[in-house]
Amino acid sequence: MVAIINYGMGNLASVQKALNFLNIPNTITADPAVIKDAEYVILPGVGSFIQAMKNLSDRGLVDVLNEEVIVKKKKFLGICLGMQLIFENGTEPVNSKGLGWIPGTIKKLELENLRIPHMGWNNITVVKDDFYKGIPTDDFYFIHSYHAVPDDTGVIAATVDYGFPVVASVQSGNIFATQFHPEKSQEAGLSILKSFFSQHA
């Protein structure tokens, strides 16, 4: 069972729809008991970093996520804002602390000649192919104004060219996360989800 974390930051229904399409059992929940019983955790989300952390804290979800993902090493997938929150620090709209699972900072995209937010379908460049093996590298859907800057580039699993190599995905132990939306990235995105869950079956 996959626990899709409900913390008031949207993007839940489309994630659930993609998992249902792949016949992956799942539930949308904010119940710590359900999260503890689940085999996998997905943290989706769109919007403000600081608001997201407040919502997680207000719902008592920070401690349970730390326990399940960091202590118990439960398999974790972060999507978009859910990827950003696993870093130490965010700057949206002001400096604030994240979950701190990966050292680094989420910074605003600052580009003179390219539109912000970065939005649309893009090709990615795979750095670690654990979950990308045999999967097309085009048509991944992005929509974001902030990007991850990890302290250790060794956690980068994929990048996307948007004026410079923007981190598109990170991987560290049981943690895998994408800046793009796999649930909105058509066949390539569904293949990523299928690859992640099949490798951890």
LINCOR-V346784 format. One record per pair of residues at least 12 apart in sequence whose C-alpha atoms are under 6 Angstrom apart, sorted by the first residue. I is the first residue (numbers start at 0). J is the second residue. D is the distance in Angstrom with one decimal. If there is no record, write none. Layout:
BEGIN
i:I j:J d:D
i:I j:J d:D
END
This chain:
BEGIN
i:0 j:24 d:5.0
i:0 j:25 d:5.2
i:0 j:37 d:5.1
i:0 j:38 d:5.5
i:1 j:25 d:4.4
i:1 j:37 d:5.7
i:1 j:39 d:4.7
i:1 j:40 d:5.7
i:2 j:25 d:5.9
i:2 j:26 d:5.3
i:2 j:34 d:5.7
i:2 j:37 d:5.8
i:2 j:40 d:4.9
i:3 j:26 d:6.0
i:3 j:27 d:4.7
i:3 j:41 d:4.8
i:4 j:28 d:5.4
i:4 j:29 d:5.8
i:4 j:42 d:5.4
i:5 j:28 d:5.3
i:5 j:29 d:5.2
i:6 j:54 d:5.8
i:6 j:55 d:5.9
i:8 j:44 d:5.0
i:8 j:45 d:5.8
i:9 j:44 d:5.4
i:10 j:44 d:5.4
i:14 j:182 d:5.5
i:17 j:182 d:5.5
i:39 j:74 d:5.0
i:39 j:75 d:5.9
i:40 j:75 d:4.9
i:41 j:75 d:5.9
i:41 j:76 d:4.7
i:41 j:77 d:5.7
i:42 j:77 d:4.8
i:42 j:81 d:4.9
i:43 j:77 d:5.8
i:43 j:78 d:4.6
i:43 j:81 d:4.8
i:44 j:80 d:4.9
i:44 j:81 d:5.5
i:45 j:80 d:5.2
i:47 j:91 d:5.9
i:48 j:91 d:5.4
i:74 j:173 d:5.0
i:75 j:174 d:4.9
i:76 j:175 d:5.1
i:76 j:176 d:5.2
i:77 j:176 d:4.2
i:78 j:176 d:5.8
i:78 j:177 d:5.1
i:79 j:177 d:6.0
i:79 j:178 d:4.2
i:79 j:179 d:5.8
i:82 j:176 d:5.1
i:82 j:177 d:5.9
i:84 j:97 d:5.2
i:84 j:98 d:5.9
i:85 j:98 d:4.9
i:85 j:99 d:5.6
i:85 j:100 d:5.2
i:86 j:99 d:4.8
i:86 j:100 d:5.8
i:86 j:101 d:4.8
i:86 j:102 d:5.8
i:86 j:103 d:5.6
i:87 j:99 d:3.7
i:87 j:102 d:5.4
i:87 j:103 d:5.6
i:88 j:104 d:4.7
i:89 j:104 d:5.7
i:89 j:105 d:4.7
i:90 j:106 d:5.9
i:102 j:149 d:6.0
i:102 j:150 d:5.6
i:103 j:148 d:5.6
i:103 j:149 d:4.1
i:103 j:150 d:4.8
i:104 j:148 d:5.3
i:105 j:146 d:5.4
i:105 j:147 d:4.5
i:106 j:145 d:5.3
i:106 j:146 d:5.4
i:107 j:144 d:5.9
i:107 j:145 d:4.2
i:108 j:144 d:5.6
i:108 j:145 d:5.2
i:115 j:144 d:5.8
i:116 j:143 d:5.2
i:116 j:144 d:4.4
i:117 j:142 d:5.5
i:117 j:143 d:5.4
i:118 j:141 d:5.2
i:118 j:142 d:4.2
i:119 j:140 d:5.4
i:119 j:141 d:5.4
i:120 j:138 d:4.9
i:120 j:139 d:5.1
i:120 j:140 d:4.4
i:121 j:137 d:6.0
i:121 j:138 d:5.3
i:121 j:139 d:5.3
i:122 j:136 d:5.5
i:122 j:137 d:4.0
i:122 j:138 d:5.9
i:123 j:136 d:5.4
i:123 j:158 d:5.6
i:123 j:159 d:4.7
i:124 j:157 d:5.4
i:124 j:158 d:5.2
i:125 j:157 d:4.3
i:126 j:156 d:4.9
i:126 j:157 d:5.0
i:127 j:156 d:4.6
i:130 j:194 d:5.6
i:130 j:195 d:5.8
i:135 j:187 d:5.9
i:139 j:184 d:4.8
i:140 j:179 d:5.4
i:140 j:180 d:5.5
i:140 j:184 d:5.1
i:141 j:179 d:4.6
i:154 j:169 d:5.3
i:154 j:170 d:5.3
i:154 j:171 d:5.8
i:155 j:169 d:4.5
i:156 j:168 d:5.1
i:156 j:169 d:4.7
i:156 j:170 d:5.8
END
